Amino acid sequence: MHGLPETFFARQDESPDEDFYREPRLTTHIDDATIDALTTFYREVLSPSDRVCDLMSSWISHLPDDVNYNRVVGLGMNEAELRRNPRLDELVVRNLNEDPHLPWPDGHFDALLIAVSVQYLTRPFEVFLEIGRVLSPGGRCIVAMSHRLFPTKAIYAFHVLAPQERCRLVGSYMELAGVFKSIQAFDRSPPNADPLWIVVGTKSRAE
């Protein structure tokens, strides 16, 4: 379907992801300045009325502390991490590499966030089809990336592609979902800190 080599989505460690993520990691994966830059971006593009899904979530969602959203739902691999996340109104534990189906009805969210985790998806096109389904018309998928990763669990593409190419790859995930009318890439990297690249897809209002 996507025309890309299957080796792009292979990993050094193909053992069960549940084993790798069994122990909670209560650390941040980008530095403070880059977290602040991501939080600022969320503040700019999200509305308090939004129903938000934090996909591939952890113990922190990087949302601005002083904004209360309509609802924030997190899906991740480690229940202990998710339960430590104070922003979540609901949590779901799921391995999207085993089951890419999202357990919500069509149009359930106004915004879906993936923060520094998209590089771990081995079935991204199936996941993004689901993302397109659960977003409301006009809803946005916001994918934030940096240069840090767990090397053995990141797909090969993220080891070999330059940042702009990674953004284009994520853009292709959105394009093939077939519902995004606008796909934009932003470089919001703060000076002297981890880089921050963001790809935003806006779902068409016409179903």
C-alpha positions as a Python dict, from the first residue, in 0.01 Angstrom:
ca = {
    (1, 'M'): (0, 0, 0),
    (2, 'H'): (272, 247, 97),
    (3, 'G'): (544, 145, -148),
    (4, 'L'): (817, 164, 118),
    (5, 'P'): (1058, -123, 191),
    (6, 'E'): (946, -340, 480),
    (7, 'T'): (1295, -307, 626),
    (8, 'F'): (1203, 54, 710),
    (9, 'F'): (975, -81, 982),
    (10, 'A'): (1208, -348, 1123),
    (11, 'R'): (1383, -310, 1459),
    (12, 'Q'): (1701, -435, 1619),
    (13, 'D'): (1496, -588, 1900),
    (14, 'E'): (1184, -770, 1783),
    (15, 'S'): (1116, -929, 2122),
    (16, 'P'): (773, -855, 2278),
    (17, 'D'): (729, -486, 2351),
    (18, 'E'): (554, -575, 2676),
    (19, 'D'): (889, -705, 2807),
    (20, 'F'): (1073, -385, 2716),
    (21, 'Y'): (809, -154, 2866),
    (22, 'R'): (728, -365, 3174),
    (23, 'E'): (921, -142, 3415),
    (24, 'P'): (799, 220, 3436),
    (25, 'R'): (1040, 488, 3317),
    (26, 'L'): (954, 803, 3511),
    (27, 'T'): (1200, 1021, 3323),
    (28, 'T'): (1162, 1279, 3046),
    (29, 'H'): (1283, 1199, 2696),
    (30, 'I'): (1356, 1555, 2582),
    (31, 'D'): (1517, 1834, 2781),
    (32, 'D'): (1330, 2105, 2969),
    (33, 'A'): (1358, 2375, 2704),
    (34, 'T'): (1221, 2140, 2439),
    (35, 'I'): (937, 2032, 2667),
    (36, 'D'): (854, 2400, 2716),
    (37, 'A'): (856, 2452, 2338),
    (38, 'L'): (616, 2161, 2289),
    (39, 'T'): (390, 2284, 2569),
    (40, 'T'): (386, 2629, 2407),
    (41, 'F'): (286, 2475, 2075),
    (42, 'Y'): (0, 2286, 2241),
    (43, 'R'): (-112, 2608, 2406),
    (44, 'E'): (-121, 2778, 2065),
    (45, 'V'): (-314, 2514, 1873),
    (46, 'L'): (-541, 2341, 2127),
    (47, 'S'): (-864, 2480, 2273),
    (48, 'P'): (-999, 2415, 2625),
    (49, 'S'): (-1310, 2263, 2465),
    (50, 'D'): (-1101, 1997, 2286),
    (51, 'R'): (-1136, 1629, 2360),
    (52, 'V'): (-773, 1519, 2358),
    (53, 'C'): (-614, 1177, 2305),
    (54, 'D'): (-251, 1141, 2414),
    (55, 'L'): (-147, 839, 2211),
    (56, 'M'): (159, 637, 2316),
    (57, 'S'): (131, 827, 2642),
    (58, 'S'): (340, 810, 2956),
    (59, 'W'): (355, 975, 3299),
    (60, 'I'): (363, 1327, 3149),
    (61, 'S'): (162, 1471, 2859),
    (62, 'H'): (341, 1807, 2816),
    (63, 'L'): (7, 1991, 2814),
    (64, 'P'): (0, 2338, 2972),
    (65, 'D'): (-76, 2306, 3344),
    (66, 'D'): (-312, 2603, 3353),
    (67, 'V'): (-547, 2483, 3078),
    (68, 'N'): (-829, 2240, 3158),
    (69, 'Y'): (-935, 2052, 2847),
    (70, 'N'): (-1276, 1898, 2794),
    (71, 'R'): (-1128, 1549, 2834),
    (72, 'V'): (-780, 1396, 2812),
    (73, 'V'): (-744, 1025, 2742),
    (74, 'G'): (-411, 843, 2736),
    (75, 'L'): (-314, 518, 2566),
    (76, 'G'): (25, 368, 2642),
    (77, 'M'): (224, 56, 2719),
    (78, 'N'): (283, 87, 3093),
    (79, 'E'): (-8, 115, 3335),
    (80, 'A'): (204, 245, 3624),
    (81, 'E'): (329, 534, 3409),
    (82, 'L'): (-21, 620, 3291),
    (83, 'R'): (-158, 618, 3644),
    (84, 'R'): (110, 872, 3743),
    (85, 'N'): (-6, 1111, 3470),
    (86, 'P'): (-220, 1379, 3641),
    (87, 'R'): (-372, 1500, 3314),
    (88, 'L'): (-549, 1178, 3219),
    (89, 'D'): (-921, 1137, 3275),
    (90, 'E'): (-909, 788, 3127),
    (91, 'L'): (-629, 546, 3045),
    (92, 'V'): (-592, 249, 2813),
    (93, 'V'): (-302, 2, 2810),
    (94, 'R'): (-241, -130, 2459),
    (95, 'N'): (44, -238, 2232),
    (96, 'L'): (-35, -73, 1899),
    (97, 'N'): (226, -286, 1724),
    (98, 'E'): (16, -590, 1811),
    (99, 'D'): (-328, -432, 1785),
    (100, 'P'): (-345, -101, 1594),
    (101, 'H'): (-720, -62, 1652),
    (102, 'L'): (-814, 235, 1871),
    (103, 'P'): (-1095, 152, 2118),
    (104, 'W'): (-1309, 460, 2055),
    (105, 'P'): (-1594, 541, 1817),
    (106, 'D'): (-1566, 755, 1505),
    (107, 'G'): (-1510, 1128, 1565),
    (108, 'H'): (-1444, 1082, 1937),
    (109, 'F'): (-1154, 1332, 1966),
    (110, 'D'): (-1077, 1685, 1850),
    (111, 'A'): (-702, 1647, 1890),
    (112, 'L'): (-472, 1348, 1895),
    (113, 'L'): (-113, 1388, 2020),
    (114, 'I'): (192, 1167, 1971),
    (115, 'A'): (494, 1307, 2155),
    (116, 'V'): (842, 1166, 2078),
    (117, 'S'): (702, 815, 2026),
    (118, 'V'): (600, 776, 1661),
    (119, 'Q'): (939, 614, 1584),
    (120, 'Y'): (830, 299, 1768),
    (121, 'L'): (530, 217, 1547),
    (122, 'T'): (590, -88, 1329),
    (123, 'R'): (242, -69, 1172),
    (124, 'P'): (207, 309, 1139),
    (125, 'F'): (-22, 314, 837),
    (126, 'E'): (-282, 103, 1017),
    (127, 'V'): (-253, 321, 1327),
    (128, 'F'): (-296, 642, 1129),
    (129, 'L'): (-602, 503, 953),
    (130, 'E'): (-745, 460, 1302),
    (131, 'I'): (-633, 809, 1402),
    (132, 'G'): (-819, 951, 1105),
    (133, 'R'): (-1128, 757, 1206),
    (134, 'V'): (-1140, 867, 1572),
    (135, 'L'): (-1075, 1236, 1496),
    (136, 'S'): (-1372, 1465, 1452),
    (137, 'P'): (-1405, 1665, 1127),
    (138, 'G'): (-1162, 1955, 1159),
    (139, 'G'): (-969, 1769, 1429),
    (140, 'R'): (-591, 1764, 1435),
    (141, 'C'): (-322, 1499, 1470),
    (142, 'I'): (-6, 1650, 1620),
    (143, 'V'): (311, 1442, 1601),
    (144, 'A'): (618, 1577, 1783),
    (145, 'M'): (964, 1432, 1721),
    (146, 'S'): (1317, 1487, 1844),
    (147, 'H'): (1647, 1304, 1799),
    (148, 'R'): (1632, 1088, 2110),
    (149, 'L'): (1502, 731, 2096),
    (150, 'F'): (1542, 383, 2238),
    (151, 'P'): (1766, 256, 1956),
    (152, 'T'): (1674, -111, 1976),
    (153, 'K'): (1299, -42, 1959),
    (154, 'A'): (1292, 240, 1702),
    (155, 'I'): (1218, 138, 1345),
    (156, 'Y'): (1506, 139, 1097),
    (157, 'A'): (1371, 444, 912),
    (158, 'F'): (1430, 667, 1212),
    (159, 'H'): (1792, 555, 1231),
    (160, 'V'): (1875, 643, 871),
    (161, 'L'): (1647, 930, 765),
    (162, 'A'): (1735, 1297, 812),
    (163, 'P'): (1489, 1510, 1013),
    (164, 'Q'): (1312, 1650, 706),
    (165, 'E'): (1274, 1298, 567),
    (166, 'R'): (1128, 1177, 896),
    (167, 'C'): (873, 1457, 878),
    (168, 'R'): (789, 1354, 522),
    (169, 'L'): (754, 992, 635),
    (170, 'V'): (508, 1091, 908),
    (171, 'G'): (332, 1308, 651),
    (172, 'S'): (294, 1000, 432),
    (173, 'Y'): (130, 817, 723),
    (174, 'M'): (-128, 1095, 730),
    (175, 'E'): (-166, 1118, 352),
    (176, 'L'): (-246, 750, 317),
    (177, 'A'): (-506, 774, 592),
    (178, 'G'): (-702, 961, 326),
    (179, 'V'): (-884, 1210, 550),
    (180, 'F'): (-635, 1489, 618),
    (181, 'K'): (-689, 1800, 406),
    (182, 'S'): (-382, 1983, 538),
    (183, 'I'): (-46, 1846, 652),
    (184, 'Q'): (217, 2089, 779),
    (185, 'A'): (564, 2052, 931),
    (186, 'F'): (716, 2292, 1185),
    (187, 'D'): (1064, 2326, 1332),
    (188, 'R'): (1013, 2456, 1686),
    (189, 'S'): (1360, 2366, 1813),
    (190, 'P'): (1476, 2592, 2097),
    (191, 'P'): (1838, 2714, 2089),
    (192, 'N'): (2101, 2497, 2255),
    (193, 'A'): (1851, 2222, 2335),
    (194, 'D'): (1707, 1903, 2190),
    (195, 'P'): (1547, 1967, 1850),
    (196, 'L'): (1170, 1966, 1809),
    (197, 'W'): (1001, 1885, 1479),
    (198, 'I'): (622, 1877, 1463),
    (199, 'V'): (391, 1744, 1191),
    (200, 'V'): (25, 1849, 1207),
    (201, 'G'): (-252, 1695, 1002),
    (202, 'T'): (-597, 1855, 998),
    (203, 'K'): (-889, 1630, 914),
    (204, 'S'): (-1122, 1743, 640),
    (205, 'R'): (-1460, 1873, 750),
    (206, 'A'): (-1621, 1687, 461),
    (207, 'E'): (-1668, 1321, 544),
}
